[in-house]
Amino acid sequence: MQTLFFRVMTPIYNAHLLAPEEQADLMAFLEHAETKSSSRWNTQIILLAALVLGGVFVLLTAIFWKDRVRSVRRALVYKATGQGARF
């Protein structure tokens, strides 16, 4: 905590070194963060929520736009077979 270990930081922070109180506070924070156990459930909950919401959106799209896909496909088939575009 007394020196700057990166040459890139030297011109910026050389004149603004940490005070002893700031160093002690930073070390206490880092020690506390190291001993704190991290929860692995957060990532799993977010992944599960994303999958559920994605499924809901796909289901809603299938329900509300079911006729749209059929009508577009029907028009393309009629056009491709030379029967003209009928709806």
C-alpha positions as CSV (number, residue, x, y, z in Angstrom):
1,M,0.0,0.0,0.0
2,Q,3.0,2.3,0.2
3,T,4.0,2.2,-3.4
4,L,2.4,2.1,-6.8
5,F,3.1,-1.2,-8.5
6,F,2.0,-0.1,-12.0
7,R,4.1,2.3,-14.1
8,V,1.0,3.6,-15.8
9,M,-0.4,4.8,-12.4
10,T,2.7,6.6,-11.3
11,P,2.2,10.0,-13.2
12,I,-1.4,10.2,-12.0
13,Y,-1.1,9.1,-8.4
14,N,2.5,9.9,-7.5
15,A,1.5,13.3,-5.9
16,H,-1.6,11.9,-4.3
17,L,-0.5,9.0,-2.1
18,L,-3.0,7.5,0.4
19,A,-2.9,8.7,3.9
20,P,-2.2,6.1,6.7
21,E,-5.9,6.2,7.7
22,E,-7.0,5.6,4.1
23,Q,-4.6,2.7,3.8
24,A,-5.9,1.2,7.1
25,D,-9.5,1.6,5.9
26,L,-8.7,0.1,2.5
27,M,-6.9,-2.9,4.1
28,A,-9.8,-3.5,6.5
29,F,-12.3,-3.4,3.6
30,L,-10.2,-5.8,1.5
31,E,-9.9,-8.2,4.5
32,H,-13.6,-8.1,5.1
33,A,-14.4,-8.7,1.4
34,E,-12.0,-11.7,1.4
35,T,-13.7,-13.4,4.3
36,K,-17.3,-12.7,3.1
37,S,-18.8,-15.7,1.4
38,S,-20.3,-15.1,-1.9
39,S,-23.6,-16.6,-2.9
40,R,-23.6,-18.8,-6.0
41,W,-27.4,-18.7,-6.1
42,N,-27.6,-15.2,-7.6
43,T,-26.3,-16.3,-11.0
44,Q,-28.6,-19.4,-11.0
45,I,-31.6,-17.3,-10.1
46,I,-30.9,-14.8,-12.9
47,L,-30.4,-17.6,-15.4
48,L,-33.6,-19.3,-14.4
49,A,-35.5,-16.0,-14.5
50,A,-34.1,-15.3,-18.0
51,L,-35.2,-18.7,-19.2
52,V,-38.7,-18.4,-17.8
53,L,-39.2,-14.9,-19.2
54,G,-37.9,-16.1,-22.6
55,G,-40.3,-19.0,-22.6
56,V,-43.2,-16.6,-21.6
57,F,-42.3,-14.3,-24.5
58,V,-42.1,-17.2,-27.0
59,L,-45.5,-18.5,-25.7
60,L,-47.1,-15.1,-26.0
61,T,-45.8,-14.6,-29.5
62,A,-47.1,-18.0,-30.5
63,I,-50.5,-17.3,-29.1
64,F,-51.0,-13.7,-30.5
65,W,-49.3,-14.1,-33.9
66,K,-50.3,-17.6,-34.9
67,D,-52.4,-16.4,-37.8
68,R,-49.7,-14.0,-39.0
69,V,-47.2,-16.7,-39.7
70,R,-49.8,-18.8,-41.5
71,S,-51.1,-15.9,-43.6
72,V,-47.6,-14.9,-44.7
73,R,-46.6,-18.5,-45.5
74,R,-49.9,-19.0,-47.5
75,A,-49.2,-15.8,-49.5
76,L,-45.7,-16.9,-50.3
77,V,-46.9,-20.4,-51.4
78,Y,-49.6,-18.9,-53.7
79,K,-47.0,-16.5,-55.2
80,A,-44.4,-19.3,-55.7
81,T,-47.0,-21.6,-57.4
82,G,-48.2,-18.9,-59.7
83,Q,-51.7,-18.7,-58.3
84,G,-51.3,-15.1,-57.3
85,A,-51.4,-13.7,-53.8
86,R,-54.6,-14.7,-52.1
87,F,-55.4,-14.3,-48.4
